[in-house]
Amino acid sequence: MKVSELDFKTKHVIEQLHNMGYTDTEGLTYDELVSKLAMARAMEVDVASDENKWF
């Protein structure tokens, strides 16, 4: 993977995290950022909703 592609992907993930209110992204690797994004998205799931009780 080219460095510019990784930079673009990293910036995109950081932007998504900032839009969700997570601003502590300094010094994290791409994999750590993706993990934080996945956790933030999982926390947004409304478990009280009937549609999300299938599992």
Buried (B, 14 or more C-beta within 10 A) or exposed (E): EEEEEEEEBBEEBBEBBEEBEBEEBEEBEBEEBBEBBEEBEEEEEEEEEEEEEEE
